[in-house]
């Protein structure tokens, strides 16, 4: 069974598509920015959208 990341509780269809990814994604918010600042790490931003199958074949 796939373990879910933090995106599993989001409402966006795009984010929900990636809830089973093996990446420890953070949704946009203070938690992500605070952790990056605390650990002196950059923010890696992934931007995308969800569409129907026929829109991208």
C-alpha positions, 0 to 999 in steps of 0.5 A: 500500500502506498504511503501518503504525504502531506498533500493527501488532505488538500482539496486541489485535484492536482495536489491530490494526484501527487499525494502518493508520491515518494516526495515529502511535499509540503502544501503552500503555507507557513509550515513549509516556509518556517522549515526552510528558514529553520534548516536554511534550505531553498524552497523548490516550487512545483506548479501544475494543473489537473486536466481531463485525459483528452486534454493532454493526449 
